[in-house]
């Protein structure tokens, strides 16, 4: 029993989860304790077969009440949102705050604002929940401007600020004005703001119509240009963008209920179009912000947007991954200020963690189907495999020359997964034959939404000499899985 517990602890430590400074990193919320302290939360708590207290994550009222009591109990914040508004998870949102704190403390770029040691942030689309300004102000004493455009969001964000007088002076809620032939706000730096529609009705019909315009840019209210005022300076901006293109897509995950209106959840072109507009605004605003940041829900967009940032002249680009349970999100940050520290190119250092996305799969195909195919592929290649269906991982150890050669494509024995004739590399040399020690790595599968899976590989050794060997193996695995699952559609 003790051995199994140690394995579970090691497995948890290996995955990126909560930020080490996050209040919940070592002490996750205790539902039983919270239920005993807050009677309003008690009806939502029940005990599973394992005796552990749980809540129904598909119940919006339960998740909203959990957020309320966590903010009150751990942060001394009074908070509420009306039915249907987006309900944030406190541990996940805290991760984003602490990552920005890391960026500011890193001194990669010099501090240029005139606020001394004070930090000022800008929350794009703060929502009725106003979660980032509330957490940033209460945890770190940061001041914020939180922007939004809907009357409900503005009303409740302002109420949540007023209900916390100890930090209310640190937070300004600013209305985004979106009008026909929109001109820059008085004193704005924007000299090239495109016109926007006077009333933005983000219905599914509009989102479908917007699909034809995905390659021509974002159509919606101002984001930064036209909202940021002349002479303002900020240390950072942050954003939880509308991840989806339609409300139907937003509702595909039946395992959670976080609410969310169309204005909060969807945008023609989805998060890619929305964050692309932030990038375009940042090109004009440039040094108005030390750091521009956004959260992303799709790793494929992270790669595309990172490439765009280098194209438009960003001097520094940083990324991170937030993992909460089986859900992954990514953070993207960039700056146009000259770096004061030398930054090694990502192409110089070998990566010991690799990943790729499988998107557009049939809904009947889940993480377990991909895991079984991964296990079959490496087992048929002669490697030792250990499948763990509870953690959605496969541990692989390449023990000898036979498995080395097979993983490189020297063997024809891949029938259970895909035809080697289509994916075999031209080189007949083994990608592992230069190693004197066993190659051991783990493949994990995370379900993002139905039909979208993240496949992640990580080395189990700390030896830098073997880190470069995982890349060709993982690239080949990606080819094989895509051939198998896309071919079965």
One Martini backbone bead per residue (centre of mass of N, CA, C, O) as a GRO file, in nm:
protein
  489
    1UNK     BB    1   0.058   0.061  -0.022
    2UNK     BB    2   0.295   0.261   0.009
    3UNK     BB    3   0.396   0.232  -0.283
    4UNK     BB    4   0.138   0.342  -0.423
    5UNK     BB    5   0.145   0.622  -0.290
    6UNK     BB    6   0.418   0.708  -0.404
    7UNK     BB    7   0.333   0.690  -0.702
    8UNK     BB    8   0.111   0.904  -0.684
    9UNK     BB    9   0.294   1.136  -0.597
   10UNK     BB   10   0.483   1.130  -0.844
   11UNK     BB   11   0.264   1.172  -1.058
   12UNK     BB   12   0.170   1.448  -0.955
   13UNK     BB   13   0.451   1.597  -0.975
   14UNK     BB   14   0.490   1.562  -1.292
   15UNK     BB   15   0.249   1.746  -1.317
   16UNK     BB   16   0.109   2.023  -1.421
   17UNK     BB   17  -0.059   2.237  -1.204
   18UNK     BB   18  -0.022   2.411  -0.955
   19UNK     BB   19   0.105   2.673  -0.834
   20UNK     BB   20   0.330   2.703  -0.572
   21UNK     BB   21   0.175   2.983  -0.472
   22UNK     BB   22  -0.075   2.849  -0.450
   23UNK     BB   23  -0.301   2.795  -0.203
   24UNK     BB   24  -0.379   2.492  -0.348
   25UNK     BB   25  -0.126   2.317  -0.387
   26UNK     BB   26  -0.131   2.167  -0.079
   27UNK     BB   27  -0.451   2.278  -0.030
   28UNK     BB   28  -0.717   2.164  -0.113
   29UNK     BB   29  -1.033   2.172  -0.109
   30UNK     BB   30  -1.258   2.115   0.171
   31UNK     BB   31  -1.576   2.024   0.154
   32UNK     BB   32  -1.646   1.939   0.443
   33UNK     BB   33  -1.551   2.192   0.588
   34UNK     BB   34  -1.717   2.397   0.427
   35UNK     BB   35  -1.995   2.272   0.503
   36UNK     BB   36  -1.961   2.327   0.817
   37UNK     BB   37  -1.922   2.652   0.779
   38UNK     BB   38  -2.136   2.653   0.519
   39UNK     BB   39  -2.466   2.595   0.486
   40UNK     BB   40  -2.505   2.673   0.176
   41UNK     BB   41  -2.305   2.428   0.082
   42UNK     BB   42  -2.405   2.152   0.197
   43UNK     BB   43  -2.624   2.053  -0.026
   44UNK     BB   44  -2.373   2.000  -0.248
   45UNK     BB   45  -2.268   1.769  -0.062
   46UNK     BB   46  -2.111   1.450  -0.116
   47UNK     BB   47  -2.052   1.093  -0.095
   48UNK     BB   48  -1.862   0.865  -0.211
   49UNK     BB   49  -1.751   0.541  -0.223
   50UNK     BB   50  -1.464   0.650  -0.099
   51UNK     BB   51  -1.559   0.890   0.116
   52UNK     BB   52  -1.551   1.143  -0.054
   53UNK     BB   53  -1.602   1.462  -0.105
   54UNK     BB   54  -1.854   1.611  -0.323
   55UNK     BB   55  -1.953   1.754  -0.640
   56UNK     BB   56  -2.162   1.877  -0.893
   57UNK     BB   57  -2.022   1.998  -1.190
   58UNK     BB   58  -2.315   2.027  -1.348
   59UNK     BB   59  -2.386   2.238  -1.119
   60UNK     BB   60  -2.405   2.570  -1.107
   61UNK     BB   61  -2.478   2.618  -0.806
   62UNK     BB   62  -2.234   2.464  -0.693
   63UNK     BB   63  -2.001   2.622  -0.829
   64UNK     BB   64  -2.082   2.900  -0.724
   65UNK     BB   65  -2.071   2.835  -0.418
   66UNK     BB   66  -1.777   2.753  -0.414
   67UNK     BB   67  -1.660   3.021  -0.505
   68UNK     BB   68  -1.776   3.191  -0.276
   69UNK     BB   69  -1.642   3.038  -0.030
   70UNK     BB   70  -1.349   3.062  -0.121
   71UNK     BB   71  -1.332   3.371  -0.130
   72UNK     BB   72  -1.413   3.405   0.169
   73UNK     BB   73  -1.225   3.201   0.323
   74UNK     BB   74  -0.933   3.268   0.163
   75UNK     BB   75  -0.988   3.605   0.071
   76UNK     BB   76  -1.210   3.795   0.187
   77UNK     BB   77  -1.450   3.776  -0.036
   78UNK     BB   78  -1.717   3.928  -0.183
   79UNK     BB   79  -1.951   3.723  -0.385
   80UNK     BB   80  -2.141   3.743  -0.705
   81UNK     BB   81  -2.372   3.591  -0.947
   82UNK     BB   82  -2.579   3.550  -1.184
   83UNK     BB   83  -2.749   3.372  -1.376
   84UNK     BB   84  -2.536   3.248  -1.650
   85UNK     BB   85  -2.276   3.335  -1.564
   86UNK     BB   86  -1.949   3.317  -1.544
   87UNK     BB   87  -1.782   3.060  -1.356
   88UNK     BB   88  -1.509   3.050  -1.169
   89UNK     BB   89  -1.204   2.899  -1.088
   90UNK     BB   90  -0.988   2.968  -0.843
   91UNK     BB   91  -0.727   2.801  -0.890
   92UNK     BB   92  -0.694   2.868  -1.194
   93UNK     BB   93  -0.687   3.182  -1.169
   94UNK     BB   94  -0.440   3.189  -0.980
   95UNK     BB   95  -0.233   3.084  -1.179
   96UNK     BB   96  -0.233   3.332  -1.366
   97UNK     BB   97  -0.144   3.541  -1.159
   98UNK     BB   98   0.132   3.397  -1.086
   99UNK     BB   99   0.253   3.407  -1.368
  100UNK     BB  100   0.265   3.711  -1.389
  101UNK     BB  101   0.442   3.744  -1.145
  102UNK     BB  102   0.682   3.600  -1.274
  103UNK     BB  103   0.725   3.799  -1.508
  104UNK     BB  104   0.778   4.051  -1.325
  105UNK     BB  105   1.021   3.909  -1.157
  106UNK     BB  106   1.227   3.829  -1.393
  107UNK     BB  107   1.353   4.075  -1.559
  108UNK     BB  108   1.359   4.052  -1.873
  109UNK     BB  109   1.221   4.326  -1.848
  110UNK     BB  110   1.194   4.643  -1.802
  111UNK     BB  111   1.078   4.890  -1.604
  112UNK     BB  112   0.856   5.165  -1.735
  113UNK     BB  113   0.682   5.252  -1.531
  114UNK     BB  114   0.564   5.528  -1.294
  115UNK     BB  115   0.475   5.342  -1.015
  116UNK     BB  116   0.705   5.197  -0.917
  117UNK     BB  117   0.603   4.923  -0.719
  118UNK     BB  118   0.354   4.937  -0.866
  119UNK     BB  119   0.081   4.744  -1.001
  120UNK     BB  120  -0.071   4.745  -1.334
  121UNK     BB  121  -0.376   4.623  -1.471
  122UNK     BB  122  -0.554   4.455  -1.755
  123UNK     BB  123  -0.890   4.337  -1.795
  124UNK     BB  124  -1.021   4.152  -2.048
  125UNK     BB  125  -1.323   4.084  -1.982
  126UNK     BB  126  -1.416   4.061  -1.665
  127UNK     BB  127  -1.699   4.044  -1.593
  128UNK     BB  128  -1.912   3.977  -1.336
  129UNK     BB  129  -1.681   3.835  -1.157
  130UNK     BB  130  -1.397   3.986  -1.141
  131UNK     BB  131  -1.156   3.787  -1.060
  132UNK     BB  132  -0.875   3.913  -1.122
  133UNK     BB  133  -0.889   4.179  -0.962
  134UNK     BB  134  -0.959   4.051  -0.689
  135UNK     BB  135  -0.707   3.870  -0.664
  136UNK     BB  136  -0.478   4.075  -0.726
  137UNK     BB  137  -0.553   4.272  -0.492
  138UNK     BB  138  -0.560   4.067  -0.246
  139UNK     BB  139  -0.279   3.918  -0.289
  140UNK     BB  140  -0.085   4.184  -0.426
  141UNK     BB  141  -0.196   4.493  -0.464
  142UNK     BB  142  -0.319   4.540  -0.728
  143UNK     BB  143  -0.411   4.727  -0.999
  144UNK     BB  144  -0.721   4.791  -1.199
  145UNK     BB  145  -0.860   4.739  -1.524
  146UNK     BB  146  -1.198   4.657  -1.612
  147UNK     BB  147  -1.347   4.528  -1.899
  148UNK     BB  148  -1.672   4.594  -2.065
  149UNK     BB  149  -2.012   4.581  -2.244
  150UNK     BB  150  -2.222   4.475  -2.053
  151UNK     BB  151  -2.453   4.554  -1.820
  152UNK     BB  152  -2.427   4.308  -1.635
  153UNK     BB  153  -2.122   4.302  -1.601
  154UNK     BB  154  -2.088   4.591  -1.492
  155UNK     BB  155  -2.277   4.576  -1.249
  156UNK     BB  156  -2.140   4.322  -1.103
  157UNK     BB  157  -1.853   4.418  -1.092
  158UNK     BB  158  -1.911   4.673  -0.923
  159UNK     BB  159  -2.038   4.520  -0.686
  160UNK     BB  160  -1.789   4.343  -0.614
  161UNK     BB  161  -1.617   4.589  -0.545
  162UNK     BB  162  -1.796   4.732  -0.329
  163UNK     BB  163  -1.805   4.464  -0.137
  164UNK     BB  164  -1.472   4.549  -0.122
  165UNK     BB  165  -1.340   4.813   0.040
  166UNK     BB  166  -1.031   4.720   0.080
  167UNK     BB  167  -1.005   4.723  -0.274
  168UNK     BB  168  -1.177   4.930  -0.445
  169UNK     BB  169  -0.947   5.149  -0.520
  170UNK     BB  170  -0.795   4.937  -0.727
  171UNK     BB  171  -1.072   4.932  -0.902
  172UNK     BB  172  -1.170   4.964  -1.249
  173UNK     BB  173  -1.465   5.002  -1.436
  174UNK     BB  174  -1.487   4.967  -1.797
  175UNK     BB  175  -1.647   5.077  -2.072
  176UNK     BB  176  -1.727   4.944  -2.384
  177UNK     BB  177  -1.741   5.112  -2.683
  178UNK     BB  178  -1.978   5.022  -2.953
  179UNK     BB  179  -1.976   5.167  -3.278
  180UNK     BB  180  -2.044   5.314  -3.549
  181UNK     BB  181  -1.764   5.406  -3.671
  182UNK     BB  182  -1.539   5.377  -3.479
  183UNK     BB  183  -1.358   5.574  -3.270
  184UNK     BB  184  -1.129   5.683  -3.094
  185UNK     BB  185  -1.074   5.748  -2.800
  186UNK     BB  186  -1.008   5.995  -2.614
  187UNK     BB  187  -0.663   5.990  -2.651
  188UNK     BB  188  -0.597   5.767  -2.821
  189UNK     BB  189  -0.352   5.577  -2.998
  190UNK     BB  190  -0.552   5.522  -3.216
  191UNK     BB  191  -0.535   5.536  -3.598
  192UNK     BB  192  -0.670   5.222  -3.699
  193UNK     BB  193  -0.966   5.175  -3.632
  194UNK     BB  194  -1.205   4.976  -3.697
  195UNK     BB  195  -1.511   4.914  -3.764
  196UNK     BB  196  -1.812   4.865  -3.574
  197UNK     BB  197  -2.080   4.743  -3.434
  198UNK     BB  198  -2.329   4.873  -3.241
  199UNK     BB  199  -2.446   4.572  -3.211
  200UNK     BB  200  -2.357   4.281  -3.035
  201UNK     BB  201  -2.476   3.958  -3.152
  202UNK     BB  202  -2.375   3.651  -3.010
  203UNK     BB  203  -2.486   3.437  -3.201
  204UNK     BB  204  -2.492   3.161  -3.388
  205UNK     BB  205  -2.550   3.302  -3.655
  206UNK     BB  206  -2.311   3.499  -3.645
  207UNK     BB  207  -2.091   3.289  -3.616
  208UNK     BB  208  -2.144   3.155  -3.889
  209UNK     BB  209  -2.099   3.410  -4.060
  210UNK     BB  210  -1.800   3.453  -3.953
  211UNK     BB  211  -1.650   3.216  -4.094
  212UNK     BB  212  -1.593   3.377  -4.367
  213UNK     BB  213  -1.386   3.586  -4.181
  214UNK     BB  214  -1.135   3.453  -4.042
  215UNK     BB  215  -0.900   3.570  -4.245
  216UNK     BB  216  -0.977   3.899  -4.189
  217UNK     BB  217  -1.072   3.902  -3.885
  218UNK     BB  218  -1.205   4.093  -3.635
  219UNK     BB  219  -1.559   4.121  -3.517
  220UNK     BB  220  -1.597   4.392  -3.289
  221UNK     BB  221  -1.528   4.524  -3.020
  222UNK     BB  222  -1.315   4.673  -2.851
  223UNK     BB  223  -1.019   4.600  -2.664
  224UNK     BB  224  -0.782   4.828  -2.653
  225UNK     BB  225  -0.842   4.997  -2.871
  226UNK     BB  226  -1.051   5.251  -2.736
  227UNK     BB  227  -0.983   5.197  -2.411
  228UNK     BB  228  -0.720   5.299  -2.395
  229UNK     BB  229  -0.560   5.574  -2.272
  230UNK     BB  230  -0.395   5.845  -2.290
  231UNK     BB  231  -0.096   5.784  -2.098
  232UNK     BB  232  -0.123   5.503  -2.028
  233UNK     BB  233   0.006   5.251  -1.796
  234UNK     BB  234   0.118   4.902  -1.801
  235UNK     BB  235   0.232   4.589  -1.696
  236UNK     BB  236  -0.045   4.445  -1.787
  237UNK     BB  237  -0.238   4.200  -1.961
  238UNK     BB  238  -0.552   4.013  -1.950
  239UNK     BB  239  -0.718   3.696  -2.073
  240UNK     BB  240  -1.044   3.539  -2.122
  241UNK     BB  241  -1.136   3.423  -2.394
  242UNK     BB  242  -1.336   3.338  -2.641
  243UNK     BB  243  -1.315   3.002  -2.733
  244UNK     BB  244  -1.569   3.014  -2.924
  245UNK     BB  245  -1.804   3.009  -3.211
  246UNK     BB  246  -2.028   2.847  -3.048
  247UNK     BB  247  -2.261   2.732  -2.821
  248UNK     BB  248  -2.242   2.438  -2.902
  249UNK     BB  249  -1.938   2.411  -2.852
  250UNK     BB  250  -1.945   2.509  -2.550
  251UNK     BB  251  -2.155   2.247  -2.474
  252UNK     BB  252  -1.977   1.967  -2.506
  253UNK     BB  253  -1.923   1.958  -2.194
  254UNK     BB  254  -2.090   1.741  -1.961
  255UNK     BB  255  -1.897   1.765  -1.681
  256UNK     BB  256  -1.965   2.077  -1.681
  257UNK     BB  257  -2.072   2.398  -1.503
  258UNK     BB  258  -1.999   2.757  -1.577
  259UNK     BB  259  -2.153   2.887  -1.771
  260UNK     BB  260  -2.232   3.148  -1.987
  261UNK     BB  261  -2.238   3.374  -2.224
  262UNK     BB  262  -2.207   3.467  -2.543
  263UNK     BB  263  -2.015   3.712  -2.481
  264UNK     BB  264  -1.809   3.515  -2.318
  265UNK     BB  265  -1.780   3.243  -2.522
  266UNK     BB  266  -1.813   3.394  -2.808
  267UNK     BB  267  -1.661   3.418  -3.148
  268UNK     BB  268  -1.580   3.503  -3.443
  269UNK     BB  269  -1.312   3.270  -3.464
  270UNK     BB  270  -1.258   3.278  -3.182
  271UNK     BB  271  -0.966   3.294  -3.009
  272UNK     BB  272  -0.789   3.355  -3.251
  273UNK     BB  273  -0.923   3.624  -3.335
  274UNK     BB  274  -0.909   3.770  -3.064
  275UNK     BB  275  -0.595   3.753  -3.016
  276UNK     BB  276  -0.516   3.880  -3.282
  277UNK     BB  277  -0.625   4.158  -3.200
  278UNK     BB  278  -0.437   4.200  -2.964
  279UNK     BB  279  -0.183   4.195  -3.134
  280UNK     BB  280  -0.258   4.433  -3.315
  281UNK     BB  281  -0.281   4.636  -3.083
  282UNK     BB  282   0.013   4.598  -2.972
  283UNK     BB  283   0.161   4.721  -3.215
  284UNK     BB  284   0.057   5.009  -3.143
  285UNK     BB  285   0.107   5.023  -2.824
  286UNK     BB  286   0.336   4.851  -2.711
  287UNK     BB  287   0.473   5.026  -2.436
  288UNK     BB  288   0.209   5.040  -2.261
  289UNK     BB  289   0.307   4.743  -2.217
  290UNK     BB  290   0.505   4.506  -2.093
  291UNK     BB  291   0.265   4.287  -2.091
  292UNK     BB  292   0.114   4.050  -2.294
  293UNK     BB  293  -0.185   3.848  -2.229
  294UNK     BB  294  -0.317   3.500  -2.262
  295UNK     BB  295  -0.554   3.268  -2.276
  296UNK     BB  296  -0.583   2.916  -2.383
  297UNK     BB  297  -0.760   2.617  -2.527
  298UNK     BB  298  -0.554   2.577  -2.781
  299UNK     BB  299  -0.259   2.460  -2.896
  300UNK     BB  300  -0.276   2.530  -3.197
  301UNK     BB  301  -0.298   2.840  -3.140
  302UNK     BB  302  -0.028   2.883  -3.002
  303UNK     BB  303   0.149   2.838  -3.251
  304UNK     BB  304   0.025   3.051  -3.439
  305UNK     BB  305   0.058   3.303  -3.248
  306UNK     BB  306   0.361   3.285  -3.209
  307UNK     BB  307   0.435   3.331  -3.505
  308UNK     BB  308   0.300   3.611  -3.526
  309UNK     BB  309   0.474   3.757  -3.314
  310UNK     BB  310   0.740   3.735  -3.470
  311UNK     BB  311   0.637   3.885  -3.725
  312UNK     BB  312   0.563   4.168  -3.554
  313UNK     BB  313   0.822   4.203  -3.335
  314UNK     BB  314   0.863   4.049  -3.094
  315UNK     BB  315   1.105   4.011  -2.829
  316UNK     BB  316   0.905   3.840  -2.639
  317UNK     BB  317   0.814   3.488  -2.573
  318UNK     BB  318   0.572   3.325  -2.362
  319UNK     BB  319   0.493   3.003  -2.209
  320UNK     BB  320   0.224   2.797  -2.073
  321UNK     BB  321   0.079   2.545  -1.843
  322UNK     BB  322  -0.252   2.452  -1.742
  323UNK     BB  323  -0.351   2.203  -1.495
  324UNK     BB  324  -0.691   2.071  -1.433
  325UNK     BB  325  -0.688   1.774  -1.418
  326UNK     BB  326  -0.813   1.706  -1.754
  327UNK     BB  327  -0.743   2.016  -1.798
  328UNK     BB  328  -0.618   2.241  -2.047
  329UNK     BB  329  -0.412   2.536  -2.046
  330UNK     BB  330  -0.281   2.842  -2.194
  331UNK     BB  331  -0.003   3.066  -2.192
  332UNK     BB  332   0.042   3.402  -2.336
  333UNK     BB  333   0.343   3.604  -2.386
  334UNK     BB  334   0.439   3.955  -2.459
  335UNK     BB  335   0.691   4.186  -2.606
  336UNK     BB  336   0.856   4.516  -2.712
  337UNK     BB  337   1.077   4.505  -2.522
  338UNK     BB  338   1.392   4.499  -2.435
  339UNK     BB  339   1.593   4.272  -2.327
  340UNK     BB  340   1.808   4.224  -2.029
  341UNK     BB  341   1.813   3.919  -2.096
  342UNK     BB  342   1.933   3.633  -2.198
  343UNK     BB  343   1.769   3.422  -2.442
  344UNK     BB  344   1.709   3.112  -2.510
  345UNK     BB  345   1.642   2.928  -2.756
  346UNK     BB  346   1.425   2.667  -2.812
  347UNK     BB  347   1.633   2.537  -3.027
  348UNK     BB  348   1.878   2.483  -2.830
  349UNK     BB  349   1.702   2.327  -2.643
  350UNK     BB  350   1.601   2.037  -2.516
  351UNK     BB  351   1.309   1.854  -2.499
  352UNK     BB  352   1.120   1.664  -2.238
  353UNK     BB  353   0.846   1.798  -2.356
  354UNK     BB  354   0.568   1.677  -2.547
  355UNK     BB  355   0.309   1.776  -2.797
  356UNK     BB  356  -0.034   1.706  -2.920
  357UNK     BB  357  -0.318   1.727  -3.134
  358UNK     BB  358  -0.656   1.588  -3.146
  359UNK     BB  359  -0.883   1.680  -3.396
  360UNK     BB  360  -1.201   1.594  -3.507
  361UNK     BB  361  -1.322   1.367  -3.363
  362UNK     BB  362  -1.510   1.135  -3.274
  363UNK     BB  363  -1.707   1.124  -2.993
  364UNK     BB  364  -1.652   0.811  -2.930
  365UNK     BB  365  -1.362   0.914  -2.900
  366UNK     BB  366  -1.128   0.870  -2.648
  367UNK     BB  367  -0.864   0.848  -2.439
  368UNK     BB  368  -0.861   0.535  -2.423
  369UNK     BB  369  -0.819   0.479  -2.728
  370UNK     BB  370  -0.545   0.616  -2.749
  371UNK     BB  371  -0.396   0.460  -2.531
  372UNK     BB  372  -0.423   0.179  -2.661
  373UNK     BB  373  -0.265   0.257  -2.919
  374UNK     BB  374  -0.003   0.334  -2.783
  375UNK     BB  375   0.052   0.062  -2.651
  376UNK     BB  376   0.051  -0.108  -2.912
  377UNK     BB  377   0.276   0.033  -3.062
  378UNK     BB  378   0.510  -0.015  -2.847
  379UNK     BB  379   0.473  -0.318  -2.805
  380UNK     BB  380   0.521  -0.400  -3.107
  381UNK     BB  381   0.820  -0.263  -3.084
  382UNK     BB  382   0.931  -0.394  -2.785
  383UNK     BB  383   0.820  -0.247  -2.551
  384UNK     BB  384   0.758  -0.149  -2.233
  385UNK     BB  385   0.421  -0.148  -2.084
  386UNK     BB  386   0.211   0.085  -1.879
  387UNK     BB  387  -0.127   0.095  -1.808
  388UNK     BB  388  -0.329   0.384  -1.685
  389UNK     BB  389  -0.672   0.450  -1.657
  390UNK     BB  390  -0.685   0.664  -1.419
  391UNK     BB  391  -0.441   0.866  -1.546
  392UNK     BB  392  -0.392   0.849  -1.852
  393UNK     BB  393  -0.134   0.642  -1.892
  394UNK     BB  394   0.195   0.556  -2.045
  395UNK     BB  395   0.462   0.347  -1.974
  396UNK     BB  396   0.788   0.356  -2.137
  397UNK     BB  397   1.039   0.097  -2.226
  398UNK     BB  398   1.348   0.084  -2.390
  399UNK     BB  399   1.566  -0.204  -2.384
  400UNK     BB  400   1.651  -0.252  -2.696
  401UNK     BB  401   1.735  -0.280  -3.025
  402UNK     BB  402   1.460  -0.375  -3.123
  403UNK     BB  403   1.291  -0.135  -3.018
  404UNK     BB  404   1.453   0.085  -3.147
  405UNK     BB  405   1.407   0.002  -3.441
  406UNK     BB  406   1.098  -0.004  -3.442
  407UNK     BB  407   1.051   0.298  -3.366
  408UNK     BB  408   1.196   0.390  -3.642
  409UNK     BB  409   1.096   0.160  -3.877
  410UNK     BB  410   1.227  -0.146  -3.918
  411UNK     BB  411   0.946  -0.251  -3.865
  412UNK     BB  412   0.628  -0.411  -3.967
  413UNK     BB  413   0.491  -0.430  -3.664
  414UNK     BB  414   0.182  -0.225  -3.700
  415UNK     BB  415  -0.116  -0.332  -3.741
  416UNK     BB  416  -0.279  -0.219  -3.483
  417UNK     BB  417  -0.248   0.094  -3.602
  418UNK     BB  418  -0.046   0.112  -3.865
  419UNK     BB  419   0.113   0.165  -4.157
  420UNK     BB  420   0.453   0.173  -4.209
  421UNK     BB  421   0.470   0.262  -4.509
  422UNK     BB  422   0.358   0.565  -4.443
  423UNK     BB  423   0.584   0.635  -4.179
  424UNK     BB  424   0.852   0.563  -4.266
  425UNK     BB  425   1.167   0.636  -4.245
  426UNK     BB  426   1.444   0.660  -4.441
  427UNK     BB  427   1.597   0.590  -4.212
  428UNK     BB  428   1.761   0.296  -4.063
  429UNK     BB  429   1.833   0.426  -3.812
  430UNK     BB  430   1.841   0.454  -3.483
  431UNK     BB  431   1.718   0.680  -3.235
  432UNK     BB  432   1.860   0.488  -2.981
  433UNK     BB  433   2.161   0.369  -3.043
  434UNK     BB  434   2.323   0.597  -2.868
  435UNK     BB  435   2.229   0.449  -2.616
  436UNK     BB  436   2.315   0.299  -2.297
  437UNK     BB  437   2.039   0.353  -2.186
  438UNK     BB  438   1.735   0.353  -2.094
  439UNK     BB  439   1.425   0.445  -2.233
  440UNK     BB  440   1.204   0.667  -2.046
  441UNK     BB  441   0.845   0.723  -2.082
  442UNK     BB  442   0.549   0.936  -2.102
  443UNK     BB  443   0.197   0.901  -2.187
  444UNK     BB  444  -0.055   1.150  -2.212
  445UNK     BB  445  -0.421   1.201  -2.185
  446UNK     BB  446  -0.632   1.479  -2.277
  447UNK     BB  447  -0.951   1.614  -2.245
  448UNK     BB  448  -1.099   1.895  -2.371
  449UNK     BB  449  -1.311   1.797  -2.585
  450UNK     BB  450  -1.518   1.660  -2.774
  451UNK     BB  451  -1.275   1.560  -3.019
  452UNK     BB  452  -1.041   1.668  -2.813
  453UNK     BB  453  -0.687   1.592  -2.780
  454UNK     BB  454  -0.411   1.554  -2.556
  455UNK     BB  455  -0.072   1.467  -2.628
  456UNK     BB  456   0.182   1.362  -2.388
  457UNK     BB  457   0.542   1.381  -2.345
  458UNK     BB  458   0.776   1.234  -2.092
  459UNK     BB  459   1.058   1.215  -1.935
  460UNK     BB  460   1.210   1.016  -1.669
  461UNK     BB  461   1.476   1.137  -1.722
  462UNK     BB  462   1.751   1.374  -1.648
  463UNK     BB  463   1.916   1.318  -1.893
  464UNK     BB  464   2.024   1.524  -2.149
  465UNK     BB  465   2.116   1.306  -2.369
  466UNK     BB  466   1.802   1.194  -2.416
  467UNK     BB  467   1.605   1.430  -2.498
  468UNK     BB  468   1.641   1.414  -2.821
  469UNK     BB  469   1.495   1.120  -2.861
  470UNK     BB  470   1.187   1.188  -2.829
  471UNK     BB  471   1.104   1.353  -3.078
  472UNK     BB  472   1.097   1.136  -3.313
  473UNK     BB  473   0.900   0.946  -3.168
  474UNK     BB  474   0.664   1.154  -3.135
  475UNK     BB  475   0.627   1.224  -3.431
  476UNK     BB  476   0.552   0.934  -3.514
  477UNK     BB  477   0.308   0.901  -3.331
  478UNK     BB  478   0.141   1.126  -3.458
  479UNK     BB  479   0.119   1.000  -3.738
  480UNK     BB  480  -0.017   0.735  -3.654
  481UNK     BB  481  -0.271   0.848  -3.509
  482UNK     BB  482  -0.379   1.021  -3.743
  483UNK     BB  483  -0.409   0.790  -3.940
  484UNK     BB  484  -0.603   0.621  -3.775
  485UNK     BB  485  -0.836   0.828  -3.679
  486UNK     BB  486  -0.884   0.979  -3.950
  487UNK     BB  487  -0.928   0.711  -4.118
  488UNK     BB  488  -1.201   0.628  -3.939
  489UNK     BB  489  -1.415   0.865  -4.015
   0.00000   0.00000   0.00000
